């Protein structure tokens, strides 16, 4: 093979790799744009399924969309998303509905569970799931990790250079324009991926057990100590996070957390962590953000509960102030304390 042929071969290989990456970015871009627009203007809540208790109908890692509906419109067989007494979002199928005025008591059960949820949910409205997309939730969940934010920032910078780099000549101009259009969409997608706000839903398992011997022991769930907050820096302003840590109270505990705006108490993000950590070990919660945003104060509210049954919760919570800080809109980061 001549030097010229080798160069052409390497050029074709590079072009295939570049176009593949652009196509992936464009697809993710469309997904993120749809999620953002649906959430902002359609009154639709996107949900990422973190467990498989709704399998095989909805598998873990799926992205679902739900629309708010009054409980009076809910029917047996609907898949709805509500919050339990601990504030954790649960998405299961309706087993029964008992109405009293504009309120209703719902009994829910995951398709993969043999028994209904231990808790009966009293609500006036629900988020009713109307469509789900397998696997997409995994990508959105990964994109919220600090390391992913750094990769997104680097990718956006590189793609912007590719889009706006001057190119001479007219040969292949149509293909280059199409490539640039795809790249622009990929840039939007990468920025969109970095924007948090898609809540996770536990769709928790709730099987029952039979006690054959032993003694029932009363237990009071004890709240964790006030978390320590530390600023952890990423690369420049990319990946800067607020890290909350506290000691595991009991090996049987896990913790639900919520990120709420300080001005209106609106929920921005939530999750569960700590399960399986030994007593006395450090539990770590990293609060991160996307590349674009405005400076806003938030509070992180944390509550302890038993892993099983997770309806046993601490009567008190801890609240830690954090803030979203940005430099000229781009380069948002989370820091400890309010501004």
C-alpha positions as CSV (number, residue, x, y, z in Angstrom):
1,X,0.0,0.0,0.0
2,X,1.4,3.4,-1.0
3,X,1.7,6.3,1.5
4,X,-1.1,8.1,-0.3
5,X,-3.4,5.0,0.1
6,X,-2.5,4.7,3.8
7,X,-3.3,8.4,4.3
8,X,-6.7,8.0,2.6
9,X,-7.5,4.9,4.6
10,X,-6.7,6.7,7.9
11,X,-8.7,9.7,6.8
12,X,-11.7,7.4,6.0
13,X,-11.4,5.6,9.4
14,X,-11.2,9.0,11.2
15,X,-14.2,10.2,9.3
16,X,-16.3,7.1,10.2
17,X,-15.3,7.5,13.9
18,X,-16.1,11.2,13.9
19,X,-19.4,10.8,12.2
20,X,-20.4,7.9,14.6
21,X,-19.6,10.1,17.6
22,X,-21.6,13.0,16.1
23,X,-24.6,10.8,15.5
24,X,-24.5,9.5,19.1
25,X,-24.2,13.0,20.4
26,X,-27.1,14.1,18.1
27,X,-29.3,11.3,19.4
28,X,-28.5,12.1,23.0
29,X,-29.1,15.8,22.2
30,X,-32.6,15.1,20.9
31,X,-33.4,13.0,24.0
32,X,-32.2,15.7,26.3
33,X,-33.9,18.5,24.4
34,X,-37.2,16.6,24.5
35,X,-36.8,15.9,28.2
36,X,-36.1,19.5,29.0
37,X,-39.0,20.9,26.8
38,X,-41.5,18.3,28.1
39,X,-40.6,19.2,31.7
40,X,-40.5,23.0,31.2
41,X,-43.5,23.6,29.0
42,X,-45.6,20.4,28.9
43,X,-46.2,19.9,32.5
44,X,-44.7,16.5,32.1
45,X,-42.3,14.8,34.7
46,X,-39.5,12.6,33.4
47,X,-38.6,9.7,35.7
48,X,-35.6,7.4,35.8
49,X,-36.3,3.9,37.1
50,X,-33.6,2.8,39.5
51,X,-34.9,-0.6,40.3
52,X,-36.7,-3.4,38.6
53,X,-39.9,-3.9,40.7
54,X,-42.0,-2.8,37.7
55,X,-40.4,-5.4,35.4
56,X,-41.1,-6.7,32.9
57,X,-43.4,-3.7,32.0
58,X,-40.7,-1.1,32.9
59,X,-37.1,-2.3,33.4
60,X,-34.5,-0.6,35.7
61,X,-32.7,2.1,33.7
62,X,-35.8,3.1,31.7
63,X,-36.8,6.7,31.2
64,X,-40.5,7.3,31.7
65,X,-42.7,10.3,31.3
66,X,-45.6,11.1,33.6
67,X,-48.3,13.8,33.6
68,X,-50.0,15.1,36.7
69,X,-53.6,14.0,37.1
70,X,-56.2,14.3,39.9
71,X,-56.7,11.2,42.0
72,X,-60.3,11.2,41.0
73,X,-59.2,10.3,37.4
74,X,-57.0,7.4,38.5
75,X,-58.1,3.9,37.7
76,X,-57.0,0.4,38.8
77,X,-54.2,-0.7,36.5
78,X,-52.7,2.8,36.0
79,X,-49.0,3.2,36.7
80,X,-48.6,6.2,39.0
81,X,-45.8,8.0,40.8
82,X,-46.3,9.3,44.3
83,X,-44.2,10.1,47.4
84,X,-44.2,7.9,50.4
85,X,-44.2,9.1,54.1
86,X,-40.4,9.5,53.9
87,X,-40.6,11.7,50.8
88,X,-39.2,9.1,48.4
89,X,-40.8,8.8,45.0
90,X,-42.4,5.4,44.4
91,X,-43.8,4.4,41.0
92,X,-46.1,1.3,41.0
93,X,-49.3,0.0,39.5
94,X,-52.7,0.9,41.2
95,X,-54.3,-2.0,42.9
96,X,-57.3,-0.1,44.5
97,X,-58.6,3.4,44.8
98,X,-60.8,4.7,47.7
99,X,-62.1,8.2,47.1
100,X,-63.2,10.7,49.7
101,X,-64.0,14.0,48.1
102,X,-61.0,15.3,46.2
103,X,-58.7,12.9,48.2
104,X,-58.0,9.3,47.6
105,X,-56.3,6.4,49.2
106,X,-54.2,4.3,46.8
107,X,-52.9,0.8,47.3
108,X,-50.0,0.2,44.9
109,X,-48.0,-2.8,43.9
110,X,-44.9,-3.3,41.7
111,X,-45.5,-5.8,38.9
112,X,-42.5,-7.9,40.1
113,X,-43.6,-7.9,43.8
114,X,-45.9,-10.6,45.2
115,X,-47.5,-8.2,47.8
116,X,-48.8,-4.6,47.6
117,X,-46.7,-1.8,49.1
118,X,-46.8,-1.7,52.9
119,X,-47.9,1.9,52.9
120,X,-51.3,3.3,51.7
121,X,-50.8,6.6,49.9
122,X,-53.3,9.4,50.6
123,X,-53.1,12.0,47.8
124,X,-55.1,14.5,45.8
125,X,-53.1,14.1,42.6
126,X,-50.5,11.7,41.1
127,X,-48.0,11.7,38.2
128,X,-49.5,9.1,35.8
129,X,-47.0,7.3,33.6
130,X,-48.0,7.3,29.9
131,X,-44.8,6.2,28.1
132,X,-41.4,4.8,28.9
133,X,-38.1,4.3,26.9
134,X,-35.8,1.4,27.9
135,X,-32.1,2.1,28.8
136,X,-32.2,5.9,28.3
137,X,-32.3,6.5,32.0
138,X,-28.8,4.9,32.4
139,X,-27.3,7.6,30.2
140,X,-29.1,10.5,32.0
141,X,-28.1,9.1,35.4
142,X,-24.4,8.8,34.3
143,X,-24.4,12.3,32.9
144,X,-25.0,13.8,36.4
145,X,-21.8,12.4,37.9
146,X,-19.0,15.0,38.4
147,X,-16.6,13.0,36.1
148,X,-19.2,13.1,33.4
149,X,-19.6,16.8,33.7
150,X,-15.9,17.2,33.1
151,X,-16.1,15.0,30.0
152,X,-19.1,17.0,28.8
153,X,-17.3,20.2,29.2
154,X,-14.2,19.0,27.3
155,X,-16.4,17.5,24.6
156,X,-18.4,20.7,24.2
157,X,-15.2,22.8,23.9
158,X,-13.9,20.4,21.2
159,X,-17.1,20.2,19.3
160,X,-17.5,24.0,19.3
161,X,-14.0,24.3,17.8
162,X,-15.0,21.8,15.1
163,X,-18.2,23.5,14.3
164,X,-16.8,27.0,13.9
165,X,-13.4,26.1,12.5
166,X,-13.0,27.9,9.1
167,X,-12.7,25.4,6.2
168,X,-11.7,26.4,2.7
169,X,-12.8,25.1,-0.7
170,X,-16.2,24.0,-2.0
171,X,-15.6,20.3,-2.5
172,X,-17.7,18.3,-0.2
173,X,-19.4,21.5,1.1
174,X,-22.8,19.9,1.4
175,X,-21.4,17.0,3.5
176,X,-19.5,19.5,5.7
177,X,-22.6,21.6,6.3
178,X,-24.5,18.5,7.3
179,X,-21.7,17.4,9.6
180,X,-21.7,20.9,11.2
181,X,-25.4,20.8,11.7
182,X,-25.1,17.4,13.3
183,X,-22.3,18.6,15.5
184,X,-24.3,21.7,16.6
185,X,-27.0,19.3,17.7
186,X,-24.5,17.2,19.5
187,X,-23.2,20.3,21.3
188,X,-26.7,21.1,22.4
189,X,-27.2,17.5,23.5
190,X,-24.0,17.4,25.5
191,X,-25.0,20.7,27.3
192,X,-28.4,19.3,27.8
193,X,-27.1,16.1,29.3
194,X,-25.2,18.1,31.9
195,X,-28.3,19.8,33.2
196,X,-29.7,17.9,36.2
197,X,-33.3,17.7,37.3
198,X,-34.6,14.3,36.1
199,X,-35.8,12.7,39.3
200,X,-35.2,9.0,40.1
201,X,-38.0,6.7,41.2
202,X,-37.3,3.8,43.5
203,X,-40.2,1.6,42.4
204,X,-39.1,-0.3,45.5
205,X,-39.5,-4.0,46.1
206,X,-41.8,-4.8,49.0
207,X,-42.0,-8.6,49.6
208,X,-43.1,-10.0,52.9
209,X,-41.5,-12.6,55.1
210,X,-42.8,-15.1,57.7
211,X,-41.2,-15.2,61.2
212,X,-40.8,-18.8,62.4
213,X,-39.0,-18.1,65.7
214,X,-37.5,-15.3,67.7
215,X,-38.8,-12.2,69.4
216,X,-40.1,-9.0,67.8
217,X,-37.8,-6.1,69.0
218,X,-39.0,-2.5,69.0
219,X,-36.6,-0.1,67.2
220,X,-36.6,3.7,66.9
221,X,-34.8,5.0,63.8
222,X,-32.2,7.6,64.9
223,X,-31.4,10.5,62.7
224,X,-27.8,10.9,61.4
225,X,-25.6,13.7,62.7
226,X,-25.6,17.0,61.0
227,X,-23.6,16.4,57.8
228,X,-20.2,18.1,57.2
229,X,-20.1,20.0,54.0
230,X,-16.9,20.5,52.0
231,X,-16.2,22.2,48.7
232,X,-14.5,19.8,46.3
233,X,-12.9,21.3,43.2
234,X,-12.9,19.7,39.7
235,X,-11.0,21.0,36.7
236,X,-11.2,24.8,36.7
237,X,-14.9,25.3,37.4
238,X,-16.0,22.1,35.8
239,X,-17.0,19.4,38.2
240,X,-16.9,21.6,41.3
241,X,-19.2,20.0,43.9
242,X,-20.5,20.3,47.5
243,X,-19.7,17.1,49.3
244,X,-21.7,16.1,52.4
245,X,-20.5,13.4,54.7
246,X,-21.7,11.8,58.0
247,X,-21.2,8.6,59.9
248,X,-23.4,5.6,59.3
249,X,-25.7,5.3,62.3
250,X,-26.7,1.7,61.8
251,X,-25.8,-0.9,59.2
252,X,-29.5,-1.4,58.7
253,X,-30.0,2.2,57.6
254,X,-30.2,4.1,54.4
255,X,-30.9,7.8,53.8
256,X,-33.2,9.7,51.5
257,X,-32.1,13.1,50.4
258,X,-33.8,16.0,48.7
259,X,-32.3,19.1,47.1
260,X,-34.9,22.0,47.5
261,X,-34.7,25.6,46.5
262,X,-34.4,27.8,49.5
263,X,-36.8,30.5,48.2
264,X,-39.8,28.4,47.4
265,X,-39.0,24.9,48.7
266,X,-39.4,23.4,45.2
267,X,-37.8,20.0,44.7
268,X,-34.8,20.0,42.3
269,X,-33.4,16.5,42.8
270,X,-33.7,13.5,45.2
271,X,-32.3,10.1,45.8
272,X,-31.4,7.4,48.3
273,X,-27.9,6.2,49.5
274,X,-26.1,4.5,52.3
275,X,-27.6,1.0,52.0
276,X,-25.0,-1.7,52.9
277,X,-22.5,0.7,54.5
278,X,-21.1,-0.5,57.9
279,X,-21.9,1.3,61.1
280,X,-19.5,4.1,61.8
281,X,-18.3,4.2,58.1
282,X,-18.6,7.5,56.2
283,X,-21.6,8.1,54.0
284,X,-20.9,10.5,51.2
285,X,-23.4,12.6,49.1
286,X,-22.0,14.7,46.2
287,X,-24.2,17.6,45.1
288,X,-23.3,18.5,41.5
289,X,-24.9,20.5,38.7
290,X,-24.8,21.1,35.0
291,X,-22.8,23.5,32.9
292,X,-25.5,26.1,32.6
293,X,-27.5,27.8,35.3
294,X,-28.0,30.8,37.5
295,X,-26.9,31.4,41.1
296,X,-29.5,29.9,43.5
297,X,-29.6,28.9,47.1
298,X,-30.7,25.4,48.0
299,X,-31.1,23.2,51.1
300,X,-30.2,19.5,51.2
301,X,-32.7,17.6,53.5
302,X,-31.7,14.2,54.7
303,X,-33.7,11.6,56.6
304,X,-32.6,8.2,57.9
305,X,-34.8,5.1,57.5
306,X,-34.5,1.3,57.7
307,X,-33.6,-0.5,54.5
308,X,-36.3,-3.0,55.3
309,X,-39.1,-2.1,55.9
310,X,-38.3,1.4,54.5
311,X,-41.5,2.8,56.0
312,X,-39.6,3.0,59.4
313,X,-38.2,6.5,59.3
314,X,-36.5,8.9,61.6
315,X,-38.8,11.6,63.1
316,X,-36.3,14.3,62.4
317,X,-34.2,15.4,59.4
318,X,-31.1,17.5,58.9
319,X,-30.8,20.5,56.6
320,X,-27.6,21.6,55.0
321,X,-27.4,24.9,53.0
322,X,-25.7,24.8,49.6
323,X,-25.7,27.1,46.6
324,X,-25.4,26.9,42.9
325,X,-22.7,29.3,41.7
326,X,-21.8,30.2,38.1
327,X,-19.3,32.4,36.3
328,X,-21.0,34.3,33.5
329,X,-23.8,31.8,33.4
330,X,-21.5,29.0,32.0
331,X,-19.4,26.9,34.3
332,X,-22.0,26.3,37.1
333,X,-20.8,24.6,40.3
334,X,-22.2,23.7,43.7
335,X,-20.6,25.2,46.9
336,X,-21.4,24.9,50.6
337,X,-23.5,27.5,52.3
338,X,-25.9,30.2,51.0
339,X,-24.7,33.3,49.1
